[in-house]
Amino acid sequence: MIARRFAWLCAPVLGVALGLALTGCSGKAVPYADPSANGVIGLCSKDGKPISQGKVTDVPFVWLSVSSSAAKPPYDAAGRTATLYAYTPRQGYPPQDWQGDQISASSSYSNPAHPSVQATSGDGAVLKDYIKSNPPTWNGLVQLRMYLDTPGESLYNATYPATDIQVKGDMWTAVRGGNVACNSGTAVSSSVGTPPPPSPTPTTRATSP
């Protein structure tokens, strides 16, 4: 597992307010809230389909994570990257004291409207490793968040898309979040190779005065 640790605010997003499909959401399943959460993280399989459950031993945990919220300037510029993190809620402690880990390498992505993180088989069973080091003792809940970065700037985590999963035995299930189109753009993990080209931007044809 990648060993960068952070302890920032952790909580879910209400997908209904965003007009997104919820994945088994219930207030009892996720007993916390977070005003810093902005958008959700859609989880995708290797064949590009939305998924809402799997095994904690899956390698990788998910193949692609896609944000429903866009990168804001300057984090939408060339060289932009996104990274997936996991945080463990702790009952009786304020969210800023919850512990977390980076669970993916950073990924360069093509579409700043939907930052994405690409996983690889070389990442290993990151969810299994994470819950071994950070046991989810509050209803088996784990918060997933996506942080953004770009050259010359610090890691952006003032707001972030978030999705919550619940671990039971060797299975995980998304309990709050939503689906995001898995074909919203392309992403390449920094552990693999060359970044994808940026999405094309409209051009304005010059006119004579």
C-alpha positions in Angstrom: 0.0 0.0 0.0 1.2 3.5 -0.7 2.2 4.9 2.6 1.1 8.6 2.5 -1.2 9.3 5.5 -3.6 12.2 6.1 -6.2 13.0 8.7 -8.7 15.3 7.0 -12.5 15.7 7.2 -14.3 12.7 6.1 -18.0 12.3 5.2 -20.6 11.5 2.5 -22.5 13.3 -0.1 -26.2 13.2 -0.5 -26.7 11.9 -4.0 -30.3 12.9 -4.1 -29.3 16.5 -3.9 -27.1 16.0 -6.9 -29.7 14.2 -9.0 -27.7 11.1 -9.0 -28.7 7.5 -8.5 -27.9 6.3 -5.0 -26.4 2.9 -4.3 -28.3 1.5 -1.4 -28.2 4.7 0.6 -29.8 4.9 4.1 -29.4 7.3 6.9 -28.8 4.4 9.4 -26.0 3.1 7.2 -24.1 6.4 7.1 -24.6 8.3 10.4 -22.5 11.3 9.6 -22.4 14.3 7.3 -19.7 16.6 5.7 -20.2 20.1 4.3 -16.8 19.7 2.5 -18.0 16.8 0.3 -18.9 17.9 -3.2 -20.1 15.3 -5.6 -19.7 11.6 -5.6 -17.2 9.0 -6.9 -18.5 6.5 -9.4 -16.8 3.1 -9.2 -16.2 1.1 -12.4 -15.2 -2.4 -13.4 -12.5 -3.5 -15.8 -15.0 -3.7 -18.6 -16.2 -0.1 -18.0 -19.4 -0.8 -16.1 -20.6 0.9 -12.9 -20.2 -1.4 -9.8 -21.5 -1.1 -6.3 -20.0 -4.1 -4.6 -17.1 -6.5 -4.7 -14.6 -8.5 -2.6 -12.1 -6.8 -0.3 -9.5 -9.1 -1.8 -10.1 -7.9 -5.4 -7.0 -6.8 -7.3 -7.4 -3.9 -7.8 -10.2 -2.8 -5.5 -11.9 -1.0 -8.5 -10.4 -0.4 -11.9 -11.6 3.2 -12.4 -13.0 5.9 -10.1 -14.8 8.9 -11.6 -15.8 12.1 -10.0 -19.2 13.7 -10.6 -17.8 17.1 -9.8 -15.4 19.1 -12.1 -11.9 20.2 -11.2 -11.8 23.9 -10.5 -9.0 26.2 -11.7 -6.1 25.9 -11.5 -6.5 22.2 -10.9 -8.0 21.7 -14.3 -4.8 22.7 -16.1 -2.3 20.6 -18.0 -0.5 18.2 -15.8 -3.5 17.7 -13.6 -3.8 14.5 -11.5 -6.3 12.8 -9.2 -5.7 10.3 -6.4 -8.0 8.0 -4.4 -8.0 8.0 -0.6 -9.8 6.0 2.0 -10.8 7.2 5.5 -12.2 5.3 8.5 -15.0 7.0 10.5 -14.5 6.9 14.3 -17.6 7.2 16.4 -17.2 9.8 19.1 -14.3 11.6 17.3 -14.6 14.7 15.1 -14.2 13.9 11.4 -11.0 15.8 11.1 -9.4 13.3 13.5 -10.3 10.3 11.4 -7.3 8.5 9.9 -6.8 7.7 6.2 -4.5 6.4 3.6 -3.8 7.0 -0.1 -5.0 3.8 -1.8 -4.0 4.6 -5.4 -1.1 6.1 -7.3 -1.9 9.5 -8.8 -3.5 9.4 -12.3 -3.4 11.9 -15.2 -6.8 12.2 -16.7 -8.2 13.7 -19.9 -11.5 15.3 -18.8 -11.4 18.0 -16.1 -15.2 17.9 -15.9 -14.8 14.4 -14.5 -11.5 13.8 -12.8 -10.7 10.1 -12.8 -8.3 7.6 -11.1 -7.1 4.5 -13.0 -6.0 1.5 -10.9 -3.8 -1.4 -12.1 -3.3 -5.0 -11.2 0.0 -4.0 -9.8 -1.7 -2.0 -7.0 -2.5 -5.2 -5.1 -5.4 -5.8 -2.8 -5.4 -2.2 -1.5 -8.8 -2.4 0.3 -7.8 -5.5 2.1 -4.5 -3.9 3.2 -6.3 -0.7 4.2 -8.9 -2.3 6.5 -6.2 -4.4 8.1 -4.3 -1.2 9.1 -7.5 0.8 9.7 -10.3 -1.5 10.9 -13.7 0.0 10.1 -15.2 -0.3 13.6 -18.2 2.0 13.0 -20.8 -0.1 11.2 -18.0 -1.4 8.9 -17.9 2.0 7.1 -15.1 3.4 5.0 -15.2 6.8 3.2 -13.6 7.1 -0.2 -12.5 10.5 -1.4 -10.7 11.9 -4.5 -8.1 14.6 -4.1 -6.7 16.7 -7.0 -3.3 18.1 -7.8 -1.5 20.0 -10.5 2.1 21.3 -11.0 3.0 24.3 -8.8 0.0 23.9 -6.4 -0.5 22.0 -3.2 -2.8 19.0 -3.0 -6.4 20.2 -3.1 -8.6 18.7 -0.4 -10.7 21.7 0.7 -13.7 20.0 -1.1 -13.8 16.6 -2.7 -16.1 14.0 -4.2 -16.9 11.2 -1.8 -18.6 7.8 -1.7 -19.1 5.5 1.3 -18.7 1.8 1.4 -19.6 -0.8 4.0 -17.4 -3.8 4.7 -19.0 -7.0 5.9 -16.8 -10.1 6.0 -14.9 -10.3 2.7 -17.4 -8.1 0.8 -17.8 -4.4 0.4 -21.0 -2.6 -0.8 -21.5 1.1 -1.7 -24.0 2.5 0.8 -24.0 6.2 -0.2 -22.8 7.7 -3.4 -23.9 7.4 -7.0 -23.1 6.2 -10.5 -21.0 8.3 -12.8 -20.5 7.4 -16.5 -17.5 5.2 -16.7 -16.7 6.6 -20.2 -16.5 10.2 -19.0 -12.8 10.3 -20.0 -9.6 8.4 -19.8 -7.0 8.2 -17.1 -3.5 6.7 -16.8 -1.9 5.7 -13.5 1.5 7.2 -12.8 2.7 3.7 -12.1 2.1 2.8 -15.7 3.1 5.4 -18.1 2.3 8.3 -20.4 -0.5 10.7 -19.4 -3.6 10.8 -21.6 -4.0 13.8 -23.9 -6.3 16.5 -22.6 -9.9 16.7 -23.8 -10.2 19.0 -26.9 -11.4 22.5 -26.2 -13.5 24.6 -28.6 -11.7 27.0 -30.8 -12.9 30.3 -32.1 -12.4 31.1 -35.8 -10.8 34.5 -36.5 -12.9 36.9 -38.5 -11.8 40.0 -40.4 -12.8 43.4 -39.1 
